[in-house]
Amino acid sequence: MSGEAADSIRRSELAAFLRSRRERITPEQVGLPRGARRRTPGLRREEVAQLAAVGVTWYTWMEQARDIQASVQVLDSVARALMLDRGERSHLFALANVADPMPDTACTGVPEALLQMLEQLEPFPACVQNSRYDILAYNRSYGQLLCDLDALPAADRNCLWLTFTNAEWRARIVQREETIRLMTARFRAAMAEHVAEPAWKCLVKRLHEASPEFREIWARHEVVNDVGNRTKAFQHPEIGLIRVCHSSLWLGPNPGSRLSTYTPVDEESRERLERLHRLALSRRPAAASAG
């Protein structure tokens, strides 16, 4: 089979897949009125384009198997608008012949020994992150420290994203202004080695679109490298104020993946972390990866 014929088949498969995903979503699921004259099962093409903030013509061409090359940003937006799960999203990017910029948290590469270490660190919260702030794995205490991480889509388990966009996460950070400024500056410094990579550009684009606060801070072009161990404070609605020392153990070259731990700075915080752990145990039976 020639390359041209293979591309044609791939585009046809992509078109059929998009139609099938569009037709399964009801208007009510995405907050749109059904209307009395709706004949199309599920959403209309223009509604998907509106939800994804992409051109109606461009999306229509994708469903018509036109010979076009969709960008990473367009595919990411369409995947979110169509409420694709992890497997469906991977399938979409494969059919479009584009590398998916979001990490596959179901297969993070976090070894079983490290997952066991996370569990053994309980009741102290701990997680594994990469330099992009993606949360690759976490123990039960960390999963309840700033919000219910298990309840979030895997694609949203990114500390920078949550710090700017998740109201519950933001409310629990006591020193939020300083935390946001330092995180953004560290992210920009780390991005210098990844400026052309789709995953990094995609995250910056999402933050630009979702947060005026991020746009303002990002425009300052502040950079900072590793700031070392720091004392942090979190206000948990059920546990109270928790003061901890945040430490990072680099698992490879710096910057790269790191094991982040939160140890109490006083006896009161230690007792509250134990209460947090008991709360976490009641909601999640076993530690696991972020996927």
N, C-alpha and C positions, 0 to 999 in steps of 0.2 A: 504494500500500500504506500502510495506517495505521501510526502509530508503534507501536501495541500489537502489531500483527501482525509488524512487523519485529523487535520485542523478543522475541517468541515464537520466531521463526526463529533469532535469535541465541542464545537460551538453549538451543534444541535442538541447534544446532551445537556449543555449548560442552559440553553433556552428552555428545554422541557423541565429541568430541575427548578429553575426560577418560577415557572408558571405553577408547578405543583406546590411549591412552598407558599406562593402568593395566594393561591386559591384555598388554602387550608386555614388562613387567618381571617377571623371575622372582624368587621369594623369595630365592634364593641371591645375587642381585645386591645385595640390600640387607641381607644378613646374617640373614634369617629362615629358620626351618626349613620345608621343604616340607610334611611331614606326609603321612600315608597317605590321608586322606579329602578331599584338595583336589580339587574339581571345577571351580573357576573358573580359566580361563587367566590366568596372571600373578598379580597381587596382588588381595586382597580389598579392598573399600571400607574396612573398619575398619583394615586394615593401612596403607593410604595415609593415613588420618586420624591414625593413631598416629605414622607417620613425619613427618607434617607438623605434629603437635601441634595439630590442630584437632578440633572436635567431629565425631563420626561422623555425627550427624544432619545437621549443616550440610553436610558433604561429600556425603552421600547426596542431599540436596536439590539440590545443584549437578548431580549426575549424573542427576537426575530432571527437570531443566529447570524447577525451581520458580522462582517469581518472587521471587528474593532478590537482594540486592546484596552481593557478596563484597567484603571490604575489601582494600586493598593488601597488608596483612600476610598475610592468608589466602592470597591468590593467590601471593604470593612463596614462602610455605612449601610450597604444593602444587606449584609449579613445581620446587622443589628435590627434593621427595619423589619426583616422577615423572621426575627426571633429564632435564628438558627442555633442549634445546640453545637457542642464541640465537634462532633463527627460531621454534622451537616456543613459547618463552616469550613472544615478541612476539605470536604468534597467540593464545595463551591470554588475554593482557591485552586484546587487541583484541576478542575474543569476549565478554569480561566487561565491555567498555565502561569500562575503567579504565586510566588512564595508568600505564605501566610506570615504576617509580621507578629502576630500574637503568639505567646508561648503556649505550647501544648502542655498544660499543667497536668494532664492525665499521664504524661510521660516526661517528667521533669529531669530525669537523670539523677535525682537525689537517691543515694544508695540506702539500702535497708538499714545498714549500720547507723547511718546518720539519723534516720527516722527513729530508731531505738534511742539514740542519744537525746533527741528532742523530748521523747516521753520520759526519760530518766531525769531530765532537768525539772520536771514538774515538782512542786507547784509553781516554779518560776516560769514566766512566759518566755518563749523562745521561738524563733522562726529562721528559715533560710531564705535569703533574698539574693537577687542578682544586682548588678550595678544600675539597672534600670528601675529598681524598686519593685519588681515583680516578686510576689510572695510565692515561693516555690513549694514550701512545706512549712507546717507550724504545729505546735502542740496544742493541747486543749485549753490551757491557760491563756495562751496568746489569742486563740480563737474567740475568746470572750472579753479580752482586755479593752479593745476600742470599739468593737461592735460584734455582732454575730457573723463571723467570717463565713461560716458554713452556709449561711443563707444567701450569700452573694454569688452572682455568676463568676465562674473562674476567671473570665476575661477582665473583671473589675477588681480582682485581688492584687492591686498595685498600690503601694503606700502613698505615692505622690498623687495618684488619681483620687484616692479616698480622702486625703488631706484637703484637697481642694473642692471635692464635689459631694462627699457623704456627710450629711448633717450630724448624724450620730457620732461618727468618727471624729469630726471637728470639735464637737462639744466636749469630748472627753480629754482633749489635749489642753492642759492648763496654760502652757507657754506657747500658744498657737502661733502668734505673729513671728516669734523668733524661730520656731520649728519650721514654719513654711519657708521663711527666707533662707535658712540654712539648707533645707532639703532641695530647694530649687537651685541654689548655687552649686551644691554637690552634683546634682543631676547634670547641670550645664557643663561642669568640669569633666564629668565622665563621658558626656556625649561627644566631646572633642575627638575621641577615637572611634566614634560610631555615627558620624554625621550623615553618611550616605545610606545607613541601614534602615530599611522600611519600618521595622518595629519601633525604633526611636522616633522617627519622623511621624509615625502614626500616633504615638502617644502625645507628642507635642501638639499635633493638630487637634486631637480630641480635647486636650486641656484648653487650647486656645478657643475652641468653640463653646466649651462648657463653662469657663470661668473667667470673668473679667479681672478678677484678682490675679489669676495666673498670668494673664496677658500683661498686666501692669508690672508685675515682678520680673517676668521673663525679659521685658524690654530694658531692664537695668543692666543686663549682661554681667551680673555678679557671678564670680566663681570662687569656690573654696574647695580645697582637698580634704582629706580625712581630718575630722576635728577631734578624734580620740574619744575616750569614754566621757559620757556626759550624764549628769543627773536630770531625770525627767519626772514629770508629775502628771498623773492621769486622774480625772474625776469620774469614777464609775457610778452610775445612778443607783446601783444596788449595794455596792461595797463601800463607797466613799473615796476619799483621797488616797492615792497610792503613789509613793515616792520611790523611785528606783534608779539604779545606775545602769545605763545602757552600754553594753560592751559588744564589740564585734570581733569575731575570730574569722580571719580570712581563710577560705578553703582552697585558694589558688592565688594567682597573681592579683595584686592590688592595683586598680579596682577589678573586682570580679565577684563571684558568689561569696557570701559571708554568712556565718552563723551569728545571729543577733540574740543576745540574752538580756533579760531585765531582772536584776537582783535587788532586793529591798535595801534601803539605806537606813532603816530604823525598824525597831521591833513592831511598831504599830503597822507599818507597811507589810512586814513579813506575815503578820496575822491576817491582814486583809488579802494578801496573795493566796494564803491557804483557803480563805473563804471563797475567793474567786475560783480556785481550783475545784472546790466542792461544787460550786455552781456549774462549772464547765462539765464536770463528771455527770451531773444530772441531765445534761443536754447532749452529750456526745460520748458514746461508750468507749471509744478507743482513738488513740492518736493516729494520724494518717497524713499523707501528702496533701498538698493544696488542691489536687485534682479530685 
